[in-house]
């Protein structure tokens, strides 16, 4: 009893109430319920144990609120083409993933544009000529050269063509392609390097700087074509005591769109050129002997160039890796499809001074051909040479293709055969955000164009026909196996000559100009009809201001009060 009296009395431990936010333990009975029947418990029922999750008070409070719907990011909404209600998901720049807005086939890109000005409906103007200097030709005649201005130059990965507003083409911005004076085939004032001077017809070219190149305003894509040029300032054949060795140098040949304008013809894999010195042939900057030893190209000489290319149907088989020489070379024309090539021209009208131009992204050199020109020392020596069935498209060559050279009407030989293919994917557009995924399109400008290069006073006069100084054999004539076909009731003068596929007809390059004009008109009409059909057969407003016809499907943003004005440095 004493112990009880000496020890302190223990109080009861107070019991605290469990906060309602902390979940209580599950009942013990649940732990003894068999989850799976067994021989000892044959009557047990399969039960699923409840999932126990201990939550903090903060999590319990958050779960009590209504769950928010997760929103897609801006990039995902743009990819899906959707936007929240009341908002516009249009990008500030063209969406490169919109290859086609209305169907599975590719179509040109469309932009929001301001209505054309009244001056845009006027005929496009040619360049302004300012007299620069005069020289004396080999025959003693005076040649006046002019500096051309008030026109744009093809540079910085862009290619320009003249356009004009036309009320008959409302679906394609009211703009279509056109040609200014001087009409006909000539050396292009836009597709040329700076510091090159012309006569007013665009057929006489010179420069007082280093090598510069100028391309003609046409490009050949198939068939046989011929043109010639006369050296008016170059190497002297008969020199007097005080005469210099030459008045300059020239190179002539053919060049593709990717060939640089600030370099001579034959500089890279995109052009084939002929030197005046020693008459050498040049390709990829590698001169090789072609003319007989001791012979040069002198002032007064007329050099003729003939090029032959296979049909576009065979060309596309080569670039697409479908060429079979055992079959396709036997009857090339029999496989020619009536379906025309799909020409896609992504272009935007821009203003430069007093003219309107279509601006297009240009084609650029490919790594495969750059490596071919400058092979790496680590590359295997057994690398496959270019051929029609090469594994890489840019290194595929065209069967039945060649370039022949004439001097003063005499055939000098065939310096180049099996020319490199140029149709996509052998050629590719410059990769930019505006054309991502569309770099392998054919805009109709690809091909081999007549080209000349001049160096420090060298000058040439070009002649694209049909009246040549030295017409080549068979010009305008058909092969011996030609068949004349005419209607039985037609008069004799109404006969039409049909050339068999064994020997294509040799034609002057001047005829290609007319063909190219027709192609541009047809492509403009096709684009107009295609856009009109995608708009539901209605004329819609493309300025973004809205009209009775409603919104235009597939328009890319970029609308503004005025079309872009281009500024170029001289």
C-alpha positions as CSV (number, residue, x, y, z in Angstrom):
1,X,0.0,0.0,0.0
2,X,3.0,2.2,0.7
3,X,4.1,1.7,-2.9
4,X,0.8,2.7,-4.1
5,X,0.9,5.8,-2.0
6,X,4.5,6.8,-3.1
7,X,4.0,6.4,-7.0
8,X,2.3,9.2,-8.9
9,X,-1.1,8.6,-10.4
10,X,-1.0,8.2,-14.2
11,X,-3.5,10.1,-16.1
12,X,-5.3,8.8,-19.2
13,X,-3.7,9.6,-22.6
14,X,-6.0,12.1,-24.4
15,X,-7.3,10.7,-27.7
16,X,-7.0,13.2,-30.6
17,X,-9.5,13.1,-33.4
18,X,-8.2,11.9,-36.7
19,X,-8.4,14.6,-39.3
20,X,-10.9,13.8,-42.0
21,X,-8.4,14.6,-44.7
22,X,-6.3,11.5,-43.8
23,X,-7.8,8.3,-45.0
24,X,-8.3,5.5,-42.5
25,X,-6.9,2.1,-42.9
26,X,-8.8,-0.6,-44.7
27,X,-10.8,-3.1,-42.6
28,X,-8.9,-6.2,-41.5
29,X,-11.6,-8.4,-43.0
30,X,-10.4,-7.5,-46.5
31,X,-7.0,-9.0,-45.8
32,X,-8.4,-12.4,-45.1
33,X,-10.5,-12.8,-48.2
34,X,-8.8,-15.2,-50.7
35,X,-8.2,-13.5,-54.0
36,X,-7.9,-16.7,-56.0
37,X,-9.8,-20.0,-55.4
38,X,-7.6,-22.9,-54.1
39,X,-8.1,-26.5,-53.0
40,X,-8.4,-25.4,-49.4
41,X,-10.9,-22.7,-50.3
42,X,-12.9,-24.1,-53.3
43,X,-15.8,-21.8,-52.6
44,X,-13.8,-18.6,-52.5
45,X,-15.0,-15.8,-54.8
46,X,-12.5,-13.9,-56.9
47,X,-12.3,-10.4,-55.6
48,X,-10.2,-7.5,-56.6
49,X,-8.3,-5.8,-53.8
50,X,-9.1,-2.2,-53.6
51,X,-6.3,0.0,-54.7
52,X,-5.2,2.0,-51.6
53,X,-3.5,5.4,-52.2
54,X,-2.5,7.6,-49.4
55,X,-3.0,11.2,-50.2
56,X,-1.8,14.3,-48.6
57,X,-4.3,17.0,-47.6
58,X,-3.1,19.2,-50.5
59,X,-3.7,16.4,-53.1
60,X,-7.1,15.8,-51.7
61,X,-8.0,19.4,-52.0
62,X,-6.8,19.5,-55.6
63,X,-8.7,16.4,-56.6
64,X,-11.9,18.0,-55.2
65,X,-11.7,20.7,-58.0
66,X,-12.9,20.0,-61.5
67,X,-10.2,18.4,-63.7
68,X,-8.9,20.8,-66.5
69,X,-8.8,19.6,-70.1
70,X,-5.3,19.5,-71.4
71,X,-4.7,21.9,-74.4
72,X,-2.5,21.2,-77.3
73,X,0.5,23.4,-77.9
74,X,0.5,26.0,-80.7
75,X,2.7,23.8,-82.9
76,X,0.3,20.8,-82.6
77,X,-2.7,23.0,-83.4
78,X,-1.0,24.3,-86.5
79,X,-0.1,20.8,-87.6
80,X,-3.7,19.7,-87.1
81,X,-5.0,22.8,-88.8
82,X,-7.4,23.5,-85.9
83,X,-7.8,26.5,-83.6
84,X,-9.7,27.4,-80.5
85,X,-13.1,28.9,-80.9
86,X,-12.9,32.6,-81.9
87,X,-9.2,32.5,-82.7
88,X,-7.3,32.3,-85.9
89,X,-4.6,29.7,-86.1
90,X,-3.0,31.1,-89.3
91,X,0.8,31.4,-89.2
92,X,2.6,34.6,-90.0
93,X,4.6,32.6,-92.6
94,X,3.4,30.0,-95.1
95,X,2.9,26.6,-93.5
96,X,5.4,24.3,-95.3
97,X,3.4,21.2,-94.5
98,X,0.4,22.3,-96.6
99,X,1.5,20.7,-99.8
100,X,-2.1,20.4,-101.0
101,X,-5.1,22.1,-99.6
102,X,-7.9,20.4,-101.5
103,X,-6.7,17.0,-102.8
104,X,-3.9,14.5,-103.0
105,X,-2.1,16.0,-106.0
106,X,0.4,18.8,-105.5
107,X,-0.8,22.3,-106.4
108,X,1.0,25.7,-106.3
109,X,1.0,27.6,-103.1
110,X,-1.5,30.4,-102.6
111,X,-1.1,33.6,-100.7
112,X,-3.3,36.5,-99.4
113,X,-2.6,39.5,-101.6
114,X,-3.8,43.0,-102.0
115,X,-5.7,43.9,-105.1
116,X,-3.6,44.9,-108.1
117,X,-3.0,48.5,-108.9
118,X,-4.3,50.0,-112.2
119,X,-0.7,50.3,-113.4
120,X,-0.2,46.5,-112.9
121,X,-2.5,46.0,-115.9
122,X,-0.1,47.8,-118.2
123,X,2.3,46.0,-120.5
124,X,5.6,45.0,-118.8
125,X,8.5,47.3,-119.8
126,X,11.9,46.2,-121.0
127,X,15.2,47.4,-119.6
128,X,16.5,51.0,-119.9
129,X,19.7,51.2,-122.0
130,X,22.5,53.6,-121.3
131,X,25.4,53.8,-123.7
132,X,28.6,52.5,-122.2
133,X,31.2,52.2,-124.9
134,X,31.9,51.4,-128.5
135,X,34.4,48.9,-130.0
136,X,35.4,48.0,-133.5
137,X,34.5,44.6,-134.8
138,X,36.7,42.3,-136.9
139,X,35.2,43.6,-140.1
140,X,35.8,47.2,-139.1
141,X,32.2,47.9,-138.1
142,X,31.4,49.9,-134.9
143,X,29.6,48.0,-132.1
144,X,27.9,50.0,-129.4
145,X,27.3,48.4,-126.0
146,X,24.8,49.6,-123.4
147,X,24.4,49.1,-119.7
148,X,20.9,47.7,-118.9
149,X,19.0,49.0,-115.8
150,X,15.5,49.2,-114.3
151,X,15.3,45.4,-114.2
152,X,15.9,42.8,-111.5
153,X,18.8,40.3,-111.5
154,X,18.5,36.6,-110.6
155,X,20.5,36.3,-107.5
156,X,20.4,35.2,-103.8
157,X,18.7,31.9,-104.6
158,X,15.8,33.6,-106.4
159,X,14.6,33.5,-110.0
160,X,12.4,36.2,-111.5
161,X,10.1,36.3,-114.5
162,X,7.9,39.2,-115.8
163,X,4.2,39.2,-115.0
164,X,1.2,41.4,-115.6
165,X,-2.2,41.7,-114.0
166,X,-5.1,40.3,-116.1
167,X,-8.8,40.4,-115.1
168,X,-9.2,37.0,-116.8
169,X,-7.2,35.3,-114.1
170,X,-8.8,36.2,-110.8
171,X,-8.0,32.9,-109.0
172,X,-4.2,33.3,-109.4
173,X,-3.9,36.8,-107.9
174,X,-4.9,38.4,-111.2
175,X,-1.3,38.0,-112.3
176,X,0.0,35.9,-115.2
177,X,3.4,35.5,-116.9
178,X,4.3,37.8,-119.8
179,X,7.3,38.9,-121.9
180,X,8.6,42.4,-122.4
181,X,10.5,43.9,-125.3
182,X,12.7,42.9,-127.1
183,X,10.6,40.0,-128.1
184,X,12.1,36.7,-129.3
185,X,15.0,34.6,-128.0
186,X,18.0,36.6,-126.8
187,X,20.5,36.7,-123.9
188,X,18.4,37.3,-120.8
189,X,18.9,40.7,-119.1
190,X,17.7,39.3,-115.8
191,X,19.6,35.9,-115.9
192,X,23.0,37.4,-116.2
193,X,25.8,38.6,-114.0
194,X,26.5,42.2,-113.2
195,X,28.9,44.3,-115.3
196,X,27.8,42.7,-118.5
197,X,26.8,44.9,-121.4
198,X,24.5,44.2,-124.3
199,X,23.3,45.8,-127.5
200,X,19.6,46.8,-127.6
201,X,18.6,43.5,-129.2
202,X,20.3,41.4,-126.4
203,X,22.3,39.5,-128.9
204,X,25.8,41.1,-128.4
205,X,27.5,40.5,-125.1
206,X,30.7,41.9,-123.6
207,X,32.3,42.8,-120.2
208,X,35.3,44.8,-118.9
209,X,35.6,42.6,-115.8
210,X,36.6,39.1,-115.1
211,X,34.7,36.1,-116.4
212,X,30.9,36.7,-116.3
213,X,28.2,34.5,-117.7
214,X,24.9,35.2,-119.4
215,X,22.2,32.7,-120.1
216,X,19.6,32.8,-122.9
217,X,15.9,33.4,-122.1
218,X,15.0,29.8,-123.2
219,X,16.0,26.3,-122.1
220,X,15.8,23.1,-124.1
221,X,14.4,20.0,-122.5
222,X,14.3,17.4,-125.3
223,X,15.0,17.1,-129.0
224,X,17.8,18.4,-131.2
225,X,18.6,22.2,-131.2
226,X,21.2,24.4,-132.9
227,X,22.6,27.9,-132.3
228,X,25.8,29.7,-133.2
229,X,27.8,32.8,-132.2
230,X,30.5,34.9,-133.8
231,X,33.5,36.1,-131.8
232,X,33.7,39.8,-132.4
233,X,36.4,40.6,-129.7
234,X,38.9,37.9,-128.8
235,X,42.2,36.3,-129.8
236,X,43.8,37.8,-132.9
237,X,44.8,35.5,-135.7
238,X,46.8,38.0,-137.7
239,X,48.6,40.5,-135.3
240,X,50.4,43.6,-136.3
241,X,53.5,44.8,-134.5
242,X,51.7,46.9,-131.9
243,X,48.6,44.7,-131.5
244,X,48.0,42.9,-128.2
245,X,47.8,39.1,-128.1
246,X,44.0,39.3,-127.7
247,X,41.2,41.8,-127.0
248,X,39.8,39.5,-124.4
249,X,38.6,35.9,-124.1
250,X,35.3,34.1,-124.5
251,X,33.7,30.8,-123.7
252,X,30.5,29.4,-125.1
253,X,28.3,26.4,-124.4
254,X,25.3,25.2,-122.4
255,X,24.4,25.8,-118.8
256,X,21.7,24.6,-116.4
257,X,19.9,26.8,-113.8
258,X,22.3,25.8,-111.0
259,X,25.4,27.1,-112.9
260,X,26.8,30.3,-111.2
261,X,26.6,33.5,-113.2
262,X,29.8,35.0,-111.8
263,X,31.9,32.1,-113.3
264,X,32.7,31.0,-116.8
265,X,30.8,28.3,-118.7
266,X,32.2,24.9,-117.8
267,X,33.1,26.0,-114.2
268,X,31.2,23.2,-112.5
269,X,29.1,20.1,-113.3
270,X,26.1,22.2,-114.4
271,X,27.6,23.6,-117.6
272,X,29.7,22.5,-120.6
273,X,31.9,25.2,-122.2
274,X,34.4,25.6,-125.1
275,X,37.5,27.8,-124.6
276,X,38.8,30.1,-127.2
277,X,42.4,29.4,-126.2
278,X,43.6,26.1,-127.8
279,X,39.9,25.2,-128.5
280,X,39.7,23.2,-125.3
281,X,36.6,21.7,-123.9
282,X,35.9,22.5,-120.3
283,X,33.6,20.7,-117.8
284,X,34.0,20.9,-114.0
285,X,36.9,23.4,-114.5
286,X,39.0,20.6,-116.2
287,X,40.1,21.8,-119.7
288,X,40.9,19.0,-122.1
289,X,42.2,19.1,-125.7
290,X,39.5,19.1,-128.4
291,X,40.6,21.2,-131.4
292,X,43.6,20.0,-133.3
293,X,46.9,21.1,-131.8
294,X,47.9,24.7,-132.6
295,X,44.3,25.8,-133.5
296,X,42.5,28.4,-131.5
297,X,39.2,30.3,-131.8
298,X,39.9,33.7,-133.3
299,X,38.0,36.9,-133.9
300,X,35.6,36.4,-136.7
301,X,35.2,32.7,-136.2
302,X,31.6,31.4,-136.0
303,X,31.1,28.5,-133.5
304,X,28.0,26.4,-133.9
305,X,26.6,24.2,-131.1
306,X,24.2,21.4,-131.5
307,X,22.6,19.6,-128.5
308,X,20.5,16.5,-128.5
309,X,18.4,15.4,-125.5
310,X,16.1,12.3,-125.1
311,X,12.4,12.7,-124.7
312,X,11.1,13.8,-121.3
313,X,9.4,10.5,-120.8
314,X,12.7,8.7,-121.0
315,X,14.4,11.4,-119.0
316,X,11.9,10.9,-116.1
317,X,12.5,7.1,-116.2
318,X,16.2,7.8,-115.7
319,X,15.8,10.2,-112.8
320,X,13.2,8.1,-111.1
321,X,15.4,5.0,-111.3
322,X,13.1,3.1,-113.8
323,X,15.4,3.1,-116.8
324,X,16.0,-0.3,-118.5
325,X,18.4,0.1,-121.4
326,X,17.4,-3.3,-122.9
327,X,13.8,-2.1,-123.4
328,X,13.6,1.7,-123.2
329,X,16.3,2.4,-125.9
330,X,14.7,0.2,-128.5
331,X,11.4,2.1,-128.9
332,X,11.6,5.4,-126.9
333,X,8.6,7.0,-128.5
334,X,6.3,4.0,-128.0
335,X,6.4,4.5,-124.3
336,X,5.7,8.2,-124.5
337,X,2.7,9.0,-122.3
338,X,0.0,11.4,-123.3
339,X,0.0,12.8,-119.8
340,X,1.8,16.0,-119.5
341,X,4.4,16.7,-116.7
342,X,3.1,18.1,-113.5
343,X,4.6,21.6,-113.5
344,X,4.3,23.3,-110.1
345,X,5.3,27.0,-109.9
346,X,5.4,28.4,-106.4
347,X,5.7,32.1,-107.1
348,X,4.7,35.4,-105.6
349,X,4.3,38.7,-107.4
350,X,6.7,41.4,-106.3
351,X,7.3,44.9,-107.4
352,X,10.7,46.2,-108.6
353,X,10.7,49.9,-109.7
354,X,8.2,50.1,-112.6
355,X,7.8,46.4,-113.2
356,X,6.0,43.5,-111.6
357,X,7.9,40.1,-111.4
358,X,7.1,36.6,-110.2
359,X,9.6,35.6,-107.5
360,X,10.5,31.9,-107.4
361,X,13.0,30.0,-105.3
362,X,15.8,28.9,-107.6
363,X,17.5,25.6,-107.9
364,X,20.8,25.1,-106.0
365,X,23.9,22.9,-106.5
366,X,23.6,19.5,-104.9
367,X,26.2,17.9,-102.7
368,X,26.6,14.9,-105.0
369,X,27.8,17.0,-107.9
370,X,30.0,19.1,-105.7
371,X,31.7,16.0,-104.5
372,X,32.0,14.8,-108.1
373,X,33.8,18.1,-109.0
374,X,36.0,18.1,-105.9
375,X,36.2,14.5,-104.6
376,X,37.4,14.0,-101.1
377,X,40.9,12.4,-100.8
378,X,39.3,9.9,-98.4
379,X,36.8,8.8,-101.0
380,X,37.3,5.3,-102.5
381,X,39.0,5.3,-105.9
382,X,36.5,2.8,-107.2
383,X,33.6,5.2,-106.9
384,X,31.0,4.6,-109.6
385,X,31.1,7.0,-112.5
386,X,28.0,8.9,-113.6
387,X,25.7,6.7,-115.6
388,X,21.9,6.3,-116.4
389,X,21.4,3.8,-113.5
390,X,23.5,5.4,-110.9
391,X,22.3,5.0,-107.3
392,X,22.3,8.8,-106.8
393,X,19.8,10.8,-109.0
394,X,22.1,13.8,-109.6
395,X,24.8,11.5,-111.0
396,X,22.5,9.9,-113.6
397,X,23.2,10.7,-117.2
398,X,20.9,10.9,-120.2
399,X,21.3,8.2,-122.9
400,X,21.2,9.5,-126.5
401,X,22.4,12.9,-125.4
402,X,25.4,14.8,-126.8
403,X,26.8,18.2,-127.8
404,X,28.4,18.8,-131.2
405,X,30.7,21.7,-132.2
406,X,31.0,23.4,-135.6
407,X,33.5,26.0,-136.6
408,X,32.7,28.1,-139.7
409,X,30.3,25.4,-140.8
410,X,32.7,22.5,-140.4
411,X,32.0,19.8,-137.8
412,X,34.8,19.6,-135.3
413,X,33.5,16.7,-133.3
414,X,31.4,15.7,-130.3
415,X,33.2,16.8,-127.1
416,X,30.4,15.7,-124.7
417,X,28.1,12.7,-124.6
418,X,25.8,11.3,-121.9
419,X,25.0,14.7,-120.4
420,X,23.9,14.9,-116.8
421,X,20.1,14.7,-116.1
422,X,18.4,17.8,-114.9
423,X,14.8,17.0,-114.0
424,X,13.9,16.5,-110.3
425,X,15.1,14.8,-108.2
426,X,18.4,15.3,-110.1
427,X,17.8,19.1,-109.5
428,X,16.5,20.5,-106.3
429,X,15.1,23.8,-105.2
430,X,16.9,25.8,-102.6
431,X,15.7,24.5,-99.2
432,X,13.8,27.2,-97.3
433,X,11.1,27.4,-94.8
434,X,8.6,28.6,-97.4
435,X,9.1,25.4,-99.6
436,X,10.0,22.8,-97.1
437,X,9.1,19.4,-98.5
438,X,8.7,20.9,-102.0
439,X,12.3,21.0,-103.2
440,X,11.9,18.3,-105.8
441,X,9.3,20.1,-107.9
442,X,9.6,21.0,-111.6
443,X,8.7,24.6,-112.3
444,X,9.2,24.3,-116.1
445,X,12.4,26.4,-116.2
446,X,14.8,23.5,-116.0
447,X,16.9,22.5,-119.0
448,X,20.1,23.4,-120.9
449,X,20.2,27.1,-121.9
450,X,22.7,28.6,-124.4
451,X,25.3,30.4,-122.4
452,X,28.3,32.7,-123.1
453,X,31.1,33.9,-120.8
454,X,33.2,37.0,-121.6
455,X,36.5,38.1,-120.0
456,X,38.0,41.6,-120.0
457,X,36.8,43.0,-123.3
458,X,35.9,39.7,-125.0
459,X,32.6,39.9,-127.0
460,X,30.4,37.6,-128.9
461,X,27.3,38.0,-131.1
462,X,24.7,35.2,-130.8
463,X,22.4,33.9,-133.5
464,X,19.6,31.6,-132.6
465,X,18.2,31.3,-136.1
466,X,16.4,30.6,-138.3
467,X,18.8,32.4,-140.6
468,X,22.2,31.2,-139.6
469,X,25.6,32.3,-140.9
470,X,26.7,28.7,-141.4
471,X,23.6,26.4,-141.3
472,X,24.5,22.9,-140.2
473,X,23.7,19.9,-142.4
474,X,20.1,18.7,-142.1
475,X,18.8,21.8,-140.3
476,X,15.0,21.7,-140.6
477,X,15.1,18.5,-142.6
478,X,13.8,15.2,-141.6
479,X,15.5,11.8,-141.8
480,X,15.5,9.5,-144.8
481,X,12.8,7.4,-143.2
482,X,10.3,10.2,-142.9
483,X,6.8,9.7,-144.0
484,X,4.7,12.5,-145.4
485,X,1.1,12.3,-144.2
486,X,-1.8,14.3,-145.5
487,X,-5.5,14.0,-146.0
488,X,-6.6,12.6,-149.3
489,X,-8.7,15.7,-150.2
490,X,-6.1,18.2,-148.9
491,X,-4.1,20.2,-151.4
492,X,-0.5,19.5,-152.0
493,X,0.8,22.4,-149.9
494,X,-1.1,21.2,-146.9
495,X,1.1,18.2,-146.3
496,X,2.6,17.6,-142.9
497,X,5.9,15.9,-142.3
498,X,6.2,13.4,-139.5
499,X,9.7,12.5,-138.2
500,X,10.3,9.0,-137.2
501,X,11.9,8.5,-133.7
502,X,15.2,7.2,-135.1
503,X,16.5,10.7,-136.0
504,X,14.9,13.8,-134.3
505,X,14.6,16.9,-136.5
506,X,17.4,19.5,-136.0
507,X,15.7,22.8,-135.1
508,X,16.9,26.3,-134.5
509,X,16.7,27.5,-130.9
510,X,14.5,30.4,-132.0
511,X,11.6,27.9,-132.3
512,X,12.0,27.0,-128.7
513,X,11.0,30.5,-127.7
514,X,7.5,30.1,-129.3
515,X,7.1,26.7,-127.6
516,X,8.1,28.2,-124.2
517,X,5.5,31.0,-124.6
518,X,2.8,28.5,-125.3
519,X,3.8,26.4,-122.3
520,X,3.6,29.4,-120.0
521,X,0.1,30.3,-121.3
522,X,-1.0,26.7,-120.8
523,X,0.4,26.5,-117.2
524,X,-1.3,29.8,-116.3
525,X,-4.6,28.5,-117.5
526,X,-4.2,25.2,-115.7
527,X,-3.4,27.0,-112.4
528,X,-6.4,29.3,-112.9
529,X,-8.8,26.5,-113.5
530,X,-7.3,24.4,-110.6
531,X,-7.7,27.3,-108.1
532,X,-11.2,28.1,-109.4
533,X,-12.3,24.5,-108.9
534,X,-10.8,24.4,-105.4
535,X,-12.8,27.6,-104.6
536,X,-16.0,25.7,-105.5
537,X,-16.4,27.3,-108.9
538,X,-16.6,30.8,-107.5
539,X,-14.5,33.9,-107.7
540,X,-13.3,34.4,-104.1
541,X,-11.7,37.4,-102.4
542,X,-8.0,36.7,-101.8
543,X,-7.2,39.9,-100.0
544,X,-8.4,38.5,-96.6
545,X,-11.2,41.1,-96.4
546,X,-14.0,38.7,-97.1
547,X,-16.7,38.8,-99.8
548,X,-20.0,37.3,-100.8
549,X,-18.3,34.1,-101.9
550,X,-17.0,33.3,-98.4
551,X,-13.5,32.3,-97.3
552,X,-11.1,30.8,-99.8
553,X,-9.8,27.3,-98.8
554,X,-6.1,26.7,-98.7
555,X,-4.9,30.3,-98.7
556,X,-1.6,30.9,-97.0
557,X,-1.2,34.0,-94.9
558,X,0.8,37.0,-96.0
559,X,-1.9,39.5,-96.9
560,X,-0.9,43.1,-96.9
561,X,-2.0,46.5,-98.2
562,X,0.7,46.3,-101.0
563,X,2.7,43.6,-102.6
564,X,6.4,43.4,-101.6
565,X,8.8,45.8,-103.3
566,X,12.2,44.4,-104.0
567,X,15.4,46.3,-103.5
568,X,18.7,45.1,-105.0
569,X,22.2,46.5,-104.7
570,X,24.0,47.2,-107.9
